Amino acid sequence: MSQRLRTLLLSVLACALALAAGTACAQPLEYAVKAAFLTKFPAFVSWPAGAMRPGDPLRICVVGDNPFGGALELSARGRSVDDHPLEIRQLPLVDRGSGCQVIYAAGSARQSATEALQAVRGEPVLTVTDAAEGSARGMIHFVLFGERVRFHIDTAQAVQGGLAMNSKLLALALSVKR
């Protein structure tokens, strides 16, 4: 089964589970796909030695408003990267001591996406932003391209944070800024 098909099926499953639980499928399919990407990106990123201790959770933090509904938690459930179980956190703001390895910077009244990115600049934190949520750009930046969720990658930002991205991830990007 192709990766694209798995992502789509995961999105459909997220909506089906929400409907079965008696709630509306509030998040659009777009955000279910983005949630699936967010939980898969860490497997294609290398963090510097000492960034995480063995067995520690790999924290994916949504900073600001959460557009995912329960899709992100559903996508992360039971998953791990190496020996690091995925953990989802919702934060009103982020700083260097937040303990996040990945942030999705949506922004809010308390901290804009730009301020969130600035707070972790140079740290070993994979930053992800979204064209639908504003103009700030992280290491990975989601866009809709031909009605599909795609992304751009800025490897220069990743290098500043001590991160390395796998060539397989780079090959999936619409563009790679070096």
C-alpha positions as CSV (number, residue, x, y, z in Angstrom):
1,M,0.0,0.0,0.0
2,S,1.4,3.4,-0.9
3,Q,2.3,6.0,1.7
4,R,-0.2,8.4,0.1
5,L,-3.0,5.9,0.3
6,R,-2.1,5.1,4.0
7,T,-2.3,8.8,4.8
8,L,-5.7,9.1,3.2
9,L,-7.0,6.0,4.9
10,L,-5.8,7.3,8.3
11,S,-7.6,10.6,7.7
12,V,-10.8,8.8,6.8
13,L,-10.4,6.6,9.9
14,A,-10.1,9.7,12.1
15,C,-13.4,11.1,10.8
16,A,-15.1,7.7,11.0
17,L,-14.0,7.3,14.7
18,A,-15.2,10.8,15.5
19,L,-18.6,10.0,13.9
20,A,-18.9,6.7,15.7
21,A,-18.2,8.5,19.0
22,G,-21.2,10.7,18.2
23,T,-19.3,13.8,17.5
24,A,-19.0,15.7,14.2
25,C,-15.9,15.3,12.1
26,A,-14.9,18.9,12.9
27,Q,-11.5,19.0,11.4
28,P,-11.4,19.0,7.7
29,L,-9.6,16.2,5.8
30,E,-6.8,18.6,5.2
31,Y,-5.9,18.7,8.9
32,A,-6.2,15.0,9.3
33,V,-3.6,14.6,6.5
34,K,-1.4,17.3,8.1
35,A,-1.7,15.4,11.5
36,A,-0.5,12.2,9.8
37,F,2.5,14.1,8.3
38,L,3.4,15.6,11.7
39,T,3.6,12.2,13.3
40,K,5.7,10.8,10.4
41,F,8.2,13.6,10.0
42,P,10.3,12.7,13.1
43,A,11.2,9.4,11.6
44,F,13.0,11.2,8.8
45,V,14.9,13.7,11.0
46,S,18.1,13.2,13.0
47,W,18.5,15.1,16.3
48,P,22.0,15.9,17.7
49,A,23.4,13.6,20.4
50,G,22.0,14.4,23.8
51,A,18.9,16.1,22.5
52,M,16.8,13.2,23.9
53,R,17.6,10.6,26.5
54,P,16.9,6.9,25.6
55,G,13.2,6.1,26.2
56,D,12.2,9.7,26.6
57,P,9.0,10.7,24.7
58,L,9.4,12.6,21.4
59,R,7.1,15.5,22.0
60,I,5.1,17.1,19.2
61,C,3.7,20.4,20.5
62,V,0.9,22.4,18.9
63,V,1.7,26.0,19.9
64,G,-1.3,28.2,19.8
65,D,-4.7,27.4,18.3
66,N,-5.2,23.7,17.6
67,P,-6.8,23.1,14.1
68,F,-6.5,19.3,14.3
69,G,-9.3,18.3,16.7
70,G,-8.4,14.8,17.8
71,A,-6.6,13.8,14.6
72,L,-3.1,14.4,15.9
73,E,-3.6,12.3,19.0
74,L,-5.2,9.6,16.9
75,S,-2.3,9.6,14.5
76,A,0.3,9.4,17.3
77,R,-1.4,6.7,19.3
78,G,0.9,3.7,19.8
79,R,3.6,5.1,17.6
80,S,7.2,5.7,18.4
81,V,10.4,6.8,16.6
82,D,13.3,4.5,17.6
83,D,12.8,4.1,21.3
84,H,10.9,7.4,21.7
85,P,7.1,7.1,22.1
86,L,5.3,10.0,20.4
87,E,3.6,12.4,22.9
88,I,1.3,15.3,21.8
89,R,1.1,18.5,23.8
90,Q,-1.0,21.6,23.4
91,L,0.8,24.8,24.5
92,P,-0.4,28.4,24.6
93,L,3.2,29.5,24.0
94,V,6.7,27.9,23.6
95,D,10.1,28.7,24.9
96,R,13.5,27.0,24.9
97,G,12.6,25.0,28.0
98,S,9.3,23.6,26.7
99,G,10.7,20.2,26.0
100,C,9.3,19.9,22.5
101,Q,11.2,18.1,19.7
102,V,8.7,19.2,17.1
103,I,6.5,22.3,17.2
104,Y,3.5,23.1,14.9
105,A,3.4,26.9,15.3
106,A,-0.2,27.9,14.6
107,G,0.0,31.1,16.7
108,S,-2.5,32.7,18.9
109,A,-3.2,35.9,20.7
110,R,-0.6,35.0,23.4
111,Q,2.2,34.1,20.9
112,S,2.3,34.5,17.2
113,A,3.7,31.8,15.0
114,T,6.7,34.1,14.3
115,E,7.3,34.6,18.0
116,A,7.1,30.9,18.6
117,L,9.7,30.2,15.8
118,Q,11.9,32.9,17.3
119,A,11.7,31.4,20.8
120,V,13.2,28.1,19.6
121,R,15.5,29.4,16.8
122,G,18.9,27.6,17.0
123,E,17.5,24.8,19.2
124,P,17.1,21.2,18.1
125,V,13.4,21.6,17.5
126,L,11.8,20.7,14.2
127,T,9.5,23.7,13.4
128,V,6.5,23.2,11.2
129,T,4.2,26.0,10.0
130,D,1.2,26.2,7.7
131,A,0.3,28.6,4.9
132,A,-3.4,28.2,6.0
133,E,-2.4,29.6,9.5
134,G,-0.3,32.5,8.4
135,S,2.9,33.6,6.6
136,A,5.5,32.5,9.2
137,R,7.8,29.7,7.8
138,G,9.4,27.0,9.8
139,M,11.8,24.3,8.7
140,I,8.8,22.5,7.1
141,H,5.9,24.6,5.8
142,F,2.6,23.1,4.7
143,V,0.8,24.3,1.6
144,L,-2.1,23.1,-0.5
145,F,-0.9,22.3,-4.0
146,G,-3.4,21.0,-6.5
147,E,-5.9,20.2,-3.6
148,R,-3.2,18.1,-1.9
149,V,-1.3,18.8,1.3
150,R,2.3,19.3,0.4
151,F,5.2,21.0,2.0
152,H,8.4,23.1,1.5
153,I,11.6,22.4,3.5
154,D,14.2,24.9,4.6
155,T,17.3,22.9,5.4
156,A,19.3,26.0,6.4
157,Q,17.0,26.5,9.4
158,A,17.3,22.8,10.3
159,V,21.1,23.0,10.2
160,Q,21.0,26.0,12.6
161,G,19.1,23.8,15.0
162,G,21.5,20.9,14.6
163,L,18.9,18.8,12.8
164,A,19.5,16.7,9.6
165,M,16.7,15.6,7.3
166,N,16.7,12.3,5.5
167,S,16.9,12.4,1.7
168,K,13.6,10.6,1.4
169,L,11.8,13.4,3.2
170,L,13.6,16.0,1.0
171,A,12.5,14.1,-2.1
172,L,8.9,14.5,-1.1
173,A,9.1,18.3,-0.7
174,L,7.8,20.7,-3.3
175,S,11.0,22.7,-2.8
176,V,14.1,22.5,-0.7
177,K,15.9,25.7,0.4
178,R,19.5,25.0,1.2
